[in-house]
Amino acid sequence: MTIRLTRDTGVAGALFKLKVKANDTEIGKIAHEEEKTFTLRDKDSVIQIKQLEGKSNKLTVNDGDHIKVTNGPGLLFMFILAVI
């Protein structure tokens, strides 16, 4: 089974690569503005994205899914505060 991830995290999320986990096992990383295809062994897989100590909600995926990874509004707010 394959899925495609597109990372669109903007300036606030550009510093670090995101870890991609499937069924609690790291399967790779995705960089800023990168689009990557991952092959998953299990038909019923759950993915999660991690950056530093933060993590996304778990998402059940199906073969051929295209997932767009973005930041939540809180990260942009923290980025603006850090710049000020």
Secondary structure, DSSP 8 states (H G I E B T S, - for coil): -EEEEEE--TGGG-SS-EEEEETTEEEEEE-TT-EEEEE-SSSSEEEEEEETTEE---EEE-TT-EEEE---HHHHHHHHHHH-
